[in-house]
Each structure stands twice: as C-alpha cells, then as structure tokens.
Amino acid sequence: MEGRFIEKKMVSAEEISKFYAITKKTAQNRISEMKNNPIFMTGDFFRMNGRVWFPAFDEFIKQRDELKYK
C-alpha cells in the first residue's frame, strides 16, 4: 500500500474494494466494524447511503492491522 494516494473524499464499499483489492463484502464488513468503533463515531465519517470518509477508513484499517499484529 505504500505510495498509494489516499484521496480526501467519501467513497463506497465498491471503491474501497478496488483500492485495497478485497471483495465488496469484505469492504462492507470493515465499514460496519468502523461504525462500531467509538473513535470514528465522533466525526462526520459516514453517510446514510453507505459512503465513508476515505482517509478515516484508511486510518481505521491501519489501527486494526496494528492491533492484529501486536
């Protein structure tokens, strides 16, 4: 993932799946996990139509991976 540009915009699960080379269902599951994390509920990170603020999603994935590999 190094060298990829993280766009500062709202994205859908489909766009996330393409960026991270994961399935759309996995992206949807990660967005659901993110919505359950109180850290990410303090700002305006989600839309009712399922779109998510991409920089926040990227930060969530980084934090999730750090915890997983500790």
N, C-alpha and C positions, 0 to 999 in steps of 0.2 A: 504494500500500500504506500510505501514511501514514494514521494514525488507526485502523487496524485493531488490535484487541486480540489479542495473542498469548497464548493460553491455555497455562498450565503443566501440560500433560498429555501422555500418549502418544497418538499419532494414527496412523491407517492412511494408505496411499497415496491411498485414495479421499477421505478428509477433507482431505488436503493438496491434492489436485487441485481440490476445490471451493473452498478458501480462496484459492489462487493462480490460479484459472481456467485450469488446464492440464489436459492429459489424464492419465488414471490411469497410463498407460505412462510418460509423462514424469516423473511423480512417483516412480514406481518406479525409473526410471533415476537420478534425483537422489539417492534414498535409497542406491542402490548406490554412487554416487560418494562420498557422505558416509561410507559404511562403509569405503572405501578411503583415507580421509584420516586420517593418524595422530593429528591433533589431536583428532578426535572419537572416537577409539578409547580414549582414556584414562579416560572416564567410563562411566556406565551409560546409554547413549543409545539402545540398540536392544533389541528383544525377538525371540525366535525366530519369533514369529508375524508378523513384518514391521512391527510398530508402532515408531514412532520418537518420541523426546522432542521435542515441537514447538518449544520455544524454541531448542534446539540446531540443529534443521533450519533455522529461520529465520536463525540466525547463519551457518550454512553457506551459505545462498543469498546473504546479504549479502556474505560474503567472496568467493564465486565471482563475483558481479557486479562487485565492486571490481577483481578481477584482470583480468576480461574487458575492462573499460573503461579500464584504465590505459594 
